[in-house]
Amino acid sequence: MATMPKTHTRMGQEMTRCLELCQQCHRVCAEILNTQRADLNEPLQRLLQDCVDICQTSANFMMRSSEFHGQTCGLCAEICLKCADACEEQAGDSRLAECARLCRQCAEACQLMVAMATPR
């Protein structure tokens, strides 16, 4: 039985982690938006929606092993970081703090996907 080279195994493990974080980030941002909170300003609402959409798109690209998953992960990381910053500006809100934490973890995992997908 042939074994996969370690680089492919690591890529698979990291992609699985990234996929899971994209799905978690998508879920939390969508839940916050669905509560229709009056205290969320319009720019934050747009960022949360952007995050929902790009996390789902990145997850879809990874699930089908698209050759373009590195590019979608790059944009996902950028949007997640902006969303995390905006959520952190709402001091004292535990749900937004959780969202910011997940957005940062997702961004980190996506940045790793970009680095791993870039040909050397």
CNS distance restraints for C-alpha pairs under 8 A (distance, minus, plus):
assign (resid   4 and name CA) (resid   8 and name CA) 6.28 0.50 0.50
assign (resid   4 and name CA) (resid   9 and name CA) 6.32 0.50 0.50
assign (resid   5 and name CA) (resid   9 and name CA) 6.42 0.50 0.50
assign (resid   6 and name CA) (resid  10 and name CA) 6.01 0.50 0.50
assign (resid   7 and name CA) (resid  11 and name CA) 6.07 0.50 0.50
assign (resid   8 and name CA) (resid  12 and name CA) 6.09 0.50 0.50
assign (resid   9 and name CA) (resid  13 and name CA) 6.24 0.50 0.50
assign (resid  10 and name CA) (resid  14 and name CA) 6.04 0.50 0.50
assign (resid  11 and name CA) (resid  15 and name CA) 5.89 0.50 0.50
assign (resid  11 and name CA) (resid 116 and name CA) 7.15 0.50 0.50
assign (resid  12 and name CA) (resid  16 and name CA) 6.07 0.50 0.50
assign (resid  13 and name CA) (resid  17 and name CA) 6.27 0.50 0.50
assign (resid  14 and name CA) (resid  18 and name CA) 6.06 0.50 0.50
assign (resid  14 and name CA) (resid 109 and name CA) 7.43 0.50 0.50
assign (resid  14 and name CA) (resid 112 and name CA) 7.86 0.50 0.50
assign (resid  14 and name CA) (resid 113 and name CA) 7.37 0.50 0.50
assign (resid  15 and name CA) (resid  19 and name CA) 5.92 0.50 0.50
assign (resid  15 and name CA) (resid  62 and name CA) 7.14 0.50 0.50
assign (resid  15 and name CA) (resid 113 and name CA) 6.83 0.50 0.50
assign (resid  16 and name CA) (resid  20 and name CA) 6.18 0.50 0.50
assign (resid  17 and name CA) (resid  21 and name CA) 6.22 0.50 0.50
assign (resid  17 and name CA) (resid 109 and name CA) 7.23 0.50 0.50
assign (resid  18 and name CA) (resid  22 and name CA) 6.07 0.50 0.50
assign (resid  18 and name CA) (resid 106 and name CA) 6.52 0.50 0.50
assign (resid  18 and name CA) (resid 109 and name CA) 5.04 0.50 0.50
assign (resid  18 and name CA) (resid 110 and name CA) 6.14 0.50 0.50
assign (resid  18 and name CA) (resid 113 and name CA) 7.58 0.50 0.50
assign (resid  19 and name CA) (resid  23 and name CA) 6.25 0.50 0.50
assign (resid  19 and name CA) (resid  58 and name CA) 7.75 0.50 0.50
assign (resid  19 and name CA) (resid  59 and name CA) 5.28 0.50 0.50
assign (resid  19 and name CA) (resid  62 and name CA) 6.82 0.50 0.50
assign (resid  19 and name CA) (resid  63 and name CA) 7.70 0.50 0.50
assign (resid  20 and name CA) (resid  24 and name CA) 6.19 0.50 0.50
assign (resid  21 and name CA) (resid  25 and name CA) 5.94 0.50 0.50
assign (resid  21 and name CA) (resid 102 and name CA) 7.25 0.50 0.50
assign (resid  21 and name CA) (resid 105 and name CA) 7.05 0.50 0.50
assign (resid  21 and name CA) (resid 106 and name CA) 5.14 0.50 0.50
assign (resid  21 and name CA) (resid 109 and name CA) 7.59 0.50 0.50
assign (resid  22 and name CA) (resid  26 and name CA) 5.98 0.50 0.50
assign (resid  22 and name CA) (resid  55 and name CA) 4.93 0.50 0.50
assign (resid  22 and name CA) (resid  56 and name CA) 6.87 0.50 0.50
assign (resid  22 and name CA) (resid  58 and name CA) 7.20 0.50 0.50
assign (resid  22 and name CA) (resid  59 and name CA) 6.09 0.50 0.50
assign (resid  22 and name CA) (resid 106 and name CA) 5.80 0.50 0.50
assign (resid  23 and name CA) (resid  27 and name CA) 6.14 0.50 0.50
assign (resid  23 and name CA) (resid  55 and name CA) 6.67 0.50 0.50
assign (resid  23 and name CA) (resid  56 and name CA) 6.76 0.50 0.50
assign (resid  23 and name CA) (resid  59 and name CA) 6.83 0.50 0.50
assign (resid  24 and name CA) (resid  28 and name CA) 6.24 0.50 0.50
assign (resid  24 and name CA) (resid 102 and name CA) 7.33 0.50 0.50
assign (resid  25 and name CA) (resid  29 and name CA) 6.11 0.50 0.50
assign (resid  25 and name CA) (resid  51 and name CA) 7.77 0.50 0.50
assign (resid  25 and name CA) (resid  52 and name CA) 7.36 0.50 0.50
assign (resid  25 and name CA) (resid  55 and name CA) 6.94 0.50 0.50
assign (resid  25 and name CA) (resid  99 and name CA) 7.04 0.50 0.50
assign (resid  25 and name CA) (resid 102 and name CA) 5.66 0.50 0.50
assign (resid  25 and name CA) (resid 103 and name CA) 5.92 0.50 0.50
assign (resid  25 and name CA) (resid 106 and name CA) 6.85 0.50 0.50
assign (resid  26 and name CA) (resid  30 and name CA) 6.03 0.50 0.50
assign (resid  26 and name CA) (resid  51 and name CA) 6.74 0.50 0.50
assign (resid  26 and name CA) (resid  52 and name CA) 4.56 0.50 0.50
assign (resid  26 and name CA) (resid  53 and name CA) 7.50 0.50 0.50
assign (resid  26 and name CA) (resid  55 and name CA) 5.56 0.50 0.50
assign (resid  26 and name CA) (resid  56 and name CA) 6.41 0.50 0.50
assign (resid  27 and name CA) (resid  31 and name CA) 6.08 0.50 0.50
assign (resid  27 and name CA) (resid  52 and name CA) 7.45 0.50 0.50
assign (resid  28 and name CA) (resid  32 and name CA) 6.27 0.50 0.50
assign (resid  28 and name CA) (resid  99 and name CA) 6.19 0.50 0.50
assign (resid  29 and name CA) (resid  33 and name CA) 6.29 0.50 0.50
assign (resid  29 and name CA) (resid  48 and name CA) 5.57 0.50 0.50
assign (resid  29 and name CA) (resid  49 and name CA) 7.32 0.50 0.50
assign (resid  29 and name CA) (resid  51 and name CA) 7.01 0.50 0.50
assign (resid  29 and name CA) (resid  52 and name CA) 5.97 0.50 0.50
assign (resid  29 and name CA) (resid  99 and name CA) 6.57 0.50 0.50
assign (resid  30 and name CA) (resid  34 and name CA) 6.01 0.50 0.50
assign (resid  30 and name CA) (resid  48 and name CA) 7.37 0.50 0.50
assign (resid  30 and name CA) (resid  49 and name CA) 7.27 0.50 0.50
assign (resid  30 and name CA) (resid  52 and name CA) 6.06 0.50 0.50
assign (resid  31 and name CA) (resid  35 and name CA) 6.40 0.50 0.50
assign (resid  32 and name CA) (resid  36 and name CA) 7.38 0.50 0.50
assign (resid  32 and name CA) (resid  37 and name CA) 7.71 0.50 0.50
assign (resid  32 and name CA) (resid  95 and name CA) 7.76 0.50 0.50
assign (resid  32 and name CA) (resid  96 and name CA) 7.96 0.50 0.50
assign (resid  33 and name CA) (resid  37 and name CA) 7.38 0.50 0.50
assign (resid  33 and name CA) (resid  45 and name CA) 6.87 0.50 0.50
assign (resid  33 and name CA) (resid  48 and name CA) 7.05 0.50 0.50
assign (resid  33 and name CA) (resid  49 and name CA) 7.47 0.50 0.50
assign (resid  40 and name CA) (resid  44 and name CA) 6.28 0.50 0.50
assign (resid  40 and name CA) (resid  45 and name CA) 6.30 0.50 0.50
assign (resid  41 and name CA) (resid  45 and name CA) 6.27 0.50 0.50
assign (resid  42 and name CA) (resid  46 and name CA) 6.20 0.50 0.50
assign (resid  43 and name CA) (resid  47 and name CA) 6.26 0.50 0.50
assign (resid  44 and name CA) (resid  48 and name CA) 6.08 0.50 0.50
assign (resid  44 and name CA) (resid  83 and name CA) 7.33 0.50 0.50
assign (resid  44 and name CA) (resid  86 and name CA) 6.28 0.50 0.50
assign (resid  44 and name CA) (resid  87 and name CA) 7.36 0.50 0.50
assign (resid  45 and name CA) (resid  49 and name CA) 6.20 0.50 0.50
assign (resid  46 and name CA) (resid  50 and name CA) 6.05 0.50 0.50
assign (resid  47 and name CA) (resid  51 and name CA) 6.01 0.50 0.50
assign (resid  47 and name CA) (resid  79 and name CA) 7.40 0.50 0.50
assign (resid  47 and name CA) (resid  82 and name CA) 7.48 0.50 0.50
assign (resid  47 and name CA) (resid  83 and name CA) 5.55 0.50 0.50
assign (resid  48 and name CA) (resid  52 and name CA) 6.16 0.50 0.50
assign (resid  48 and name CA) (resid  83 and name CA) 6.37 0.50 0.50
assign (resid  49 and name CA) (resid  53 and name CA) 6.19 0.50 0.50
assign (resid  50 and name CA) (resid  54 and name CA) 6.07 0.50 0.50
assign (resid  50 and name CA) (resid  79 and name CA) 7.12 0.50 0.50
assign (resid  51 and name CA) (resid  55 and name CA) 5.84 0.50 0.50
assign (resid  51 and name CA) (resid  76 and name CA) 7.25 0.50 0.50
assign (resid  51 and name CA) (resid  79 and name CA) 6.11 0.50 0.50
assign (resid  51 and name CA) (resid  80 and name CA) 6.01 0.50 0.50
assign (resid  51 and name CA) (resid  83 and name CA) 7.00 0.50 0.50
assign (resid  52 and name CA) (resid  56 and name CA) 6.30 0.50 0.50
assign (resid  53 and name CA) (resid  57 and name CA) 6.18 0.50 0.50
assign (resid  54 and name CA) (resid  58 and name CA) 5.92 0.50 0.50
assign (resid  54 and name CA) (resid  72 and name CA) 7.54 0.50 0.50
assign (resid  54 and name CA) (resid  75 and name CA) 7.56 0.50 0.50
assign (resid  54 and name CA) (resid  76 and name CA) 5.54 0.50 0.50
assign (resid  54 and name CA) (resid  79 and name CA) 7.83 0.50 0.50
assign (resid  55 and name CA) (resid  59 and name CA) 6.07 0.50 0.50
assign (resid  55 and name CA) (resid  76 and name CA) 6.16 0.50 0.50
assign (resid  56 and name CA) (resid  60 and name CA) 6.11 0.50 0.50
assign (resid  57 and name CA) (resid  61 and name CA) 6.21 0.50 0.50
assign (resid  57 and name CA) (resid  72 and name CA) 7.29 0.50 0.50
assign (resid  58 and name CA) (resid  62 and name CA) 6.21 0.50 0.50
assign (resid  58 and name CA) (resid  69 and name CA) 6.49 0.50 0.50
assign (resid  58 and name CA) (resid  72 and name CA) 5.39 0.50 0.50
assign (resid  58 and name CA) (resid  73 and name CA) 5.74 0.50 0.50
assign (resid  58 and name CA) (resid  76 and name CA) 6.86 0.50 0.50
assign (resid  59 and name CA) (resid  63 and name CA) 6.05 0.50 0.50
assign (resid  60 and name CA) (resid  64 and name CA) 6.43 0.50 0.50
assign (resid  61 and name CA) (resid  65 and name CA) 6.08 0.50 0.50
assign (resid  61 and name CA) (resid  66 and name CA) 5.14 0.50 0.50
assign (resid  61 and name CA) (resid  68 and name CA) 7.13 0.50 0.50
assign (resid  61 and name CA) (resid  69 and name CA) 5.22 0.50 0.50
assign (resid  61 and name CA) (resid  72 and name CA) 7.53 0.50 0.50
assign (resid  62 and name CA) (resid  66 and name CA) 6.18 0.50 0.50
assign (resid  62 and name CA) (resid  69 and name CA) 5.72 0.50 0.50
assign (resid  65 and name CA) (resid  69 and name CA) 7.15 0.50 0.50
assign (resid  68 and name CA) (resid  72 and name CA) 6.60 0.50 0.50
assign (resid  69 and name CA) (resid  73 and name CA) 5.93 0.50 0.50
assign (resid  69 and name CA) (resid 117 and name CA) 7.88 0.50 0.50
assign (resid  70 and name CA) (resid  74 and name CA) 6.15 0.50 0.50
assign (resid  70 and name CA) (resid 110 and name CA) 8.00 0.50 0.50
assign (resid  70 and name CA) (resid 113 and name CA) 5.99 0.50 0.50
assign (resid  70 and name CA) (resid 114 and name CA) 4.58 0.50 0.50
assign (resid  70 and name CA) (resid 115 and name CA) 7.93 0.50 0.50
assign (resid  70 and name CA) (resid 117 and name CA) 5.45 0.50 0.50
assign (resid  70 and name CA) (resid 118 and name CA) 7.30 0.50 0.50
assign (resid  71 and name CA) (resid  75 and name CA) 6.53 0.50 0.50
assign (resid  71 and name CA) (resid 114 and name CA) 6.92 0.50 0.50
assign (resid  72 and name CA) (resid  76 and name CA) 6.04 0.50 0.50
assign (resid  73 and name CA) (resid  77 and name CA) 6.05 0.50 0.50
assign (resid  73 and name CA) (resid 110 and name CA) 4.88 0.50 0.50
assign (resid  73 and name CA) (resid 111 and name CA) 6.85 0.50 0.50
assign (resid  73 and name CA) (resid 113 and name CA) 6.62 0.50 0.50
assign (resid  73 and name CA) (resid 114 and name CA) 6.28 0.50 0.50
assign (resid  74 and name CA) (resid  78 and name CA) 6.46 0.50 0.50
assign (resid  74 and name CA) (resid 110 and name CA) 6.38 0.50 0.50
assign (resid  74 and name CA) (resid 111 and name CA) 6.21 0.50 0.50
assign (resid  74 and name CA) (resid 114 and name CA) 5.93 0.50 0.50
assign (resid  75 and name CA) (resid  79 and name CA) 6.23 0.50 0.50
assign (resid  76 and name CA) (resid  80 and name CA) 5.93 0.50 0.50
assign (resid  76 and name CA) (resid 107 and name CA) 6.74 0.50 0.50
assign (resid  76 and name CA) (resid 110 and name CA) 6.84 0.50 0.50
assign (resid  77 and name CA) (resid  81 and name CA) 6.17 0.50 0.50
assign (resid  77 and name CA) (resid 106 and name CA) 6.89 0.50 0.50
assign (resid  77 and name CA) (resid 107 and name CA) 3.90 0.50 0.50
assign (resid  77 and name CA) (resid 108 and name CA) 6.93 0.50 0.50
assign (resid  77 and name CA) (resid 110 and name CA) 5.52 0.50 0.50
assign (resid  77 and name CA) (resid 111 and name CA) 6.13 0.50 0.50
assign (resid  78 and name CA) (resid  82 and name CA) 6.49 0.50 0.50
assign (resid  78 and name CA) (resid 107 and name CA) 7.02 0.50 0.50
assign (resid  79 and name CA) (resid  83 and name CA) 6.08 0.50 0.50
assign (resid  80 and name CA) (resid  84 and name CA) 6.02 0.50 0.50
assign (resid  80 and name CA) (resid 103 and name CA) 4.92 0.50 0.50
assign (resid  80 and name CA) (resid 104 and name CA) 6.50 0.50 0.50
assign (resid  80 and name CA) (resid 106 and name CA) 7.02 0.50 0.50
assign (resid  80 and name CA) (resid 107 and name CA) 5.63 0.50 0.50
assign (resid  81 and name CA) (resid  85 and name CA) 6.24 0.50 0.50
assign (resid  81 and name CA) (resid 103 and name CA) 6.41 0.50 0.50
assign (resid  81 and name CA) (resid 104 and name CA) 5.93 0.50 0.50
assign (resid  81 and name CA) (resid 107 and name CA) 6.26 0.50 0.50
assign (resid  82 and name CA) (resid  86 and name CA) 6.26 0.50 0.50
assign (resid  83 and name CA) (resid  87 and name CA) 6.08 0.50 0.50
assign (resid  83 and name CA) (resid 100 and name CA) 6.96 0.50 0.50
assign (resid  83 and name CA) (resid 103 and name CA) 6.96 0.50 0.50
assign (resid  84 and name CA) (resid  88 and name CA) 6.11 0.50 0.50
assign (resid  84 and name CA) (resid  99 and name CA) 6.94 0.50 0.50
assign (resid  84 and name CA) (resid 100 and name CA) 3.97 0.50 0.50
assign (resid  84 and name CA) (resid 101 and name CA) 7.03 0.50 0.50
assign (resid  84 and name CA) (resid 103 and name CA) 5.54 0.50 0.50
assign (resid  84 and name CA) (resid 104 and name CA) 6.29 0.50 0.50
assign (resid  85 and name CA) (resid  89 and name CA) 6.48 0.50 0.50
assign (resid  85 and name CA) (resid 100 and name CA) 7.00 0.50 0.50
assign (resid  86 and name CA) (resid  90 and name CA) 7.25 0.50 0.50
assign (resid  87 and name CA) (resid  96 and name CA) 5.23 0.50 0.50
assign (resid  87 and name CA) (resid  97 and name CA) 6.47 0.50 0.50
assign (resid  87 and name CA) (resid  99 and name CA) 7.00 0.50 0.50
assign (resid  87 and name CA) (resid 100 and name CA) 5.63 0.50 0.50
assign (resid  88 and name CA) (resid  96 and name CA) 6.87 0.50 0.50
assign (resid  88 and name CA) (resid  97 and name CA) 6.01 0.50 0.50
assign (resid  88 and name CA) (resid 100 and name CA) 6.25 0.50 0.50
assign (resid  90 and name CA) (resid  96 and name CA) 7.13 0.50 0.50
assign (resid  91 and name CA) (resid  97 and name CA) 7.96 0.50 0.50
assign (resid  92 and name CA) (resid  97 and name CA) 7.87 0.50 0.50
assign (resid  93 and name CA) (resid  97 and name CA) 6.15 0.50 0.50
assign (resid  94 and name CA) (resid  98 and name CA) 6.19 0.50 0.50
assign (resid  95 and name CA) (resid  99 and name CA) 6.25 0.50 0.50
assign (resid  96 and name CA) (resid 100 and name CA) 6.09 0.50 0.50
assign (resid  97 and name CA) (resid 101 and name CA) 6.25 0.50 0.50
assign (resid  98 and name CA) (resid 102 and name CA) 6.27 0.50 0.50
assign (resid  99 and name CA) (resid 103 and name CA) 6.02 0.50 0.50
assign (resid 100 and name CA) (resid 104 and name CA) 6.17 0.50 0.50
assign (resid 101 and name CA) (resid 105 and name CA) 6.34 0.50 0.50
assign (resid 102 and name CA) (resid 106 and name CA) 6.01 0.50 0.50
assign (resid 103 and name CA) (resid 107 and name CA) 6.04 0.50 0.50
assign (resid 104 and name CA) (resid 108 and name CA) 6.17 0.50 0.50
assign (resid 105 and name CA) (resid 109 and name CA) 6.26 0.50 0.50
assign (resid 106 and name CA) (resid 110 and name CA) 6.04 0.50 0.50
assign (resid 107 and name CA) (resid 111 and name CA) 6.03 0.50 0.50
assign (resid 108 and name CA) (resid 112 and name CA) 6.38 0.50 0.50
assign (resid 109 and name CA) (resid 113 and name CA) 6.40 0.50 0.50
assign (resid 110 and name CA) (resid 114 and name CA) 6.30 0.50 0.50
assign (resid 111 and name CA) (resid 115 and name CA) 6.33 0.50 0.50
assign (resid 112 and name CA) (resid 116 and name CA) 6.10 0.50 0.50
assign (resid 113 and name CA) (resid 117 and name CA) 5.90 0.50 0.50
assign (resid 114 and name CA) (resid 118 and name CA) 6.13 0.50 0.50
